[in-house]
Amino acid sequence: MTLKFIGTTSEHGNCPTLYEVEETGDIVVQGNRLTDPEHLTQLRDVGEGETFVVIPRELLTRFAPKE
């Protein structure tokens, strides 16, 4: 898998960041993991091995592909 940097709204190289998988066009999101048990109970259809990250809306509106 080859990752291409798309963009970040963070300073000093910290997360959150978006990457594109060059072979598939899928998006990889880097961010702070959601760990609050109360928030996790609100999620649906969680698959084994899945995790969740919190990213600012600005990152998506600024850098996420529009297609």
PANU-361704 format. One line per 10 residues: their letters; for each residue x negated, y, z of C-alpha. Coordinates in steps of 0.25 Angstrom, whole numbers, plus 5000, padded with zeros to 4 digits. Each point is the difference from the previous one (the first is absolute). Layout:
N
a) X:Y:Z; ... .
//
This chain:
67
mtlkfigtts) 5000:5000:5000; 4995:5014:4996; 5005:5012:5008; 5000:5014:4994; 5001:5011:5010; 5012:5009:4997; 5000:5010:5011; 5001:5004:5014; 5005:5012:5008; 4991:4997:5012 .
ehgncptlye) 4987:5008:5004; 4986:4994:5002; 5003:4986:4993; 5011:4995:5010; 5012:4994:4996; 5011:5001:4994; 4996:4996:4986; 5006:4994:4987; 4993:4990:4991; 5005:4994:4987 .
veetgdivvq) 4997:4985:4997; 4994:5002:4986; 5004:4986:4995; 5015:5001:5004; 5003:5015:5003; 5004:4996:5014; 4998:5011:5011; 4992:4997:5012; 5003:5010:5012; 4990:5002:5011 .
gnrltdpehl) 5005:5007:5013; 5002:4998:5015; 5007:4987:5003; 5014:5001:5006; 4999:4993:5014; 5011:5006:5008; 5009:4988:5004; 5013:5008:4999; 4997:5005:4986; 4996:4986:4996 .
tqlrdvgege) 5013:4994:5004; 5007:5010:4990; 4993:4993:4988; 5007:4990:4992; 4996:4987:4992; 4986:5000:5005; 4991:4990:4994; 4989:4992:5007; 4987:5007:4998; 5007:5014:4997 .
tfvviprell) 4996:5012:5007; 5005:5015:5000; 4993:5013:4999; 5004:5014:5002; 4997:5010:4989; 5004:5015:4998; 5010:5003:4990; 4991:5010:4994; 4990:4989:4996; 5011:4993:4992 .
trfapke) 5006:5012:4993; 4986:5005:4996; 4993:4987:4995; 5010:4989:4999; 5002:4995:4985; 5013:5006:4995; 5003:4988:4991 .
//
